[in-house]
Amino acid sequence: MKTLERKLRQRGVIVALVGLIAFICYEWSGLVQKADAIPAFARKYNFACNVCHVPGFPKLNDFGNIFRDQGYQLGTDGDLPTYEGITMGFWPVSIRTTVGYQLASVRTDGSGITSGGFGFTGLDILSFGTLHRDIAFGVVFTPELGSAGFGTGPSDSDLESAFIRMMRLERYLGIKTAPGTYLMNLRVGKFELDVPFSEKRSPTLNTSFVMYHYLPGTPYTATISGTSTSSYLNPNSFQIGDNQPGAELTGITKTDVTGGYFRYSLAALTTNSFSGPLSGCPAGTTCGTGGRGVNFFGHLTQSFGGYGILAGQRVGIFGAYGDAPTLVNPTCPTCLAVAGSGQPFSRIGADVSLTYDGQWNLFGAWMYGNDSKNLFVSQGIPNAQNASWNGAFVELDWFPTVLPVLNMPNWFFAYRYDLIRNNRQGDPTFATNFNNVDSHTFNARYFIHQSTRTDIALHAEYNTYRTKGVGAGGGDLLGHTMLVGFDFAY
């Protein structure tokens, strides 16, 4: 009875906070003028925010996606960092974080934990732009902050992204293309893969795309963990949602027949960022990961009647193939990224994006994953077998542009459903449906203020998920997360 009362109180708090935000934002909507822009590029080009975003950061609209695909260029002299029209006060750096209140709970086998409090998500220091005509760059730094994540864990100190991108290399091969066509563009460094829908540009802050980060054998949790769960070892830590070091060849061209765009991305990725367990690690030591091998990722899309985010429709296919290291190098067991005896894994999927009336975007993706049984043999699992699974998500975004009676032009709403369905476990002693996931995420954003220098949005998000049979006693893991706060960029 006490457990039921506690759940009702928690849900009552969530409903009250979200309701309060909705009331405040509705009142403000009549007082705050609809303003303009995102930070760095807005300062450079004096753009209105909705030129690139839906209706504000972080989700890109059709034009914003094309601008990114073309190396942050409009094809004018204003692209150049030496352009005389750019004032000396301009610096292509932005910062972003979210402050507010987060409440999270996780429970399995009759026990669990609840954590709530005020705090911040972390800090991103971003810089994107051009170094010269057709030479783009990107750097994202996340400093080490011990109190980040609303106290649930510190953020690391790392370059999340660091790349150089050479645009329109086809010109050096004597290939003539139509204006606006960027046929061969080479990016080198560390970057986000061309996944079906960018996680870095997702309006949801608390909840990742589950299939982008799912690992067979590792129980899925979000935001917090700490309850007793069962698992089995899998040395493959490859996740398409993680930024990867490598080289990527991309291209985009408008197709007059379809009225849309054809895009491709082919990436070769190194395995030095793998972090799974390795066999042969001496007791009491921490062994290196990686292997300096090469894995591959590709994505092809074709849109019709637009780019497929605000206008038109889009379909695509994508896949990954590679080897995950399983053994340490006996001559240097503690060296970073020195390992051998890689075993194969593969990912293949399809994605679709549908739009209606310039304010509805329904999109989703499906992916099939397979990890070789030899990955699990390397961990001493008897009678190991291939691990195979299906992941998918579907999201509906609504940007109410035509509701003059309710006066809601600065609002944005989203709902996403994520699922994982396992076909076969690498350890045959685990049930087939072990680690199946069902996740529901609800999101509302109100853009309080946007200018050529600053952006701030009031953000409310709620996620609930169930992970099947991962409890130490065989029970399901149930998780809930609520975030109410201010997401801002400068």
Secondary structure, DSSP 8 states (H G I E B T S, - for coil): -HHHHHHHHHHHHHHHHHHHHHHHHHHHHTTS------HHHHHHH---GGGTBSSSSSSB-HHHHHHHHTTS--SSGGGSTT-TTS-TT----EEEEEEEEEEEEEEETTEEEEEEEEEE---EEEEEEEEETTEEEEEEEE--BTTTGGGT--B--EEEEEEEEE--GGGGGT----TT-EEEEEEEEEE----SS-STT-S-SS---HHHH--TTS----S---S-B----------TTS-EEEEEEEEEEEETTTTEEEEEEEEEEESTT--S--BT--TT-------S-EEEEEEEEEEESSSSSSSSEEEEEEEEEEEE--EE-TT-TTSTT-EE--EEEEEEEEEEEEEETTTEEEEEEEEEEEE-HHHHHTTT-TT---EEEEEEEEEEEE---S-TTTT-TTEEEEEEEEEEEEEE-SSTTS-TTTT-EEEEEEEEEEEEEE-SS-EEEEEEEEEEEEETT-BTTS--EEEEEEEEEEEEE-
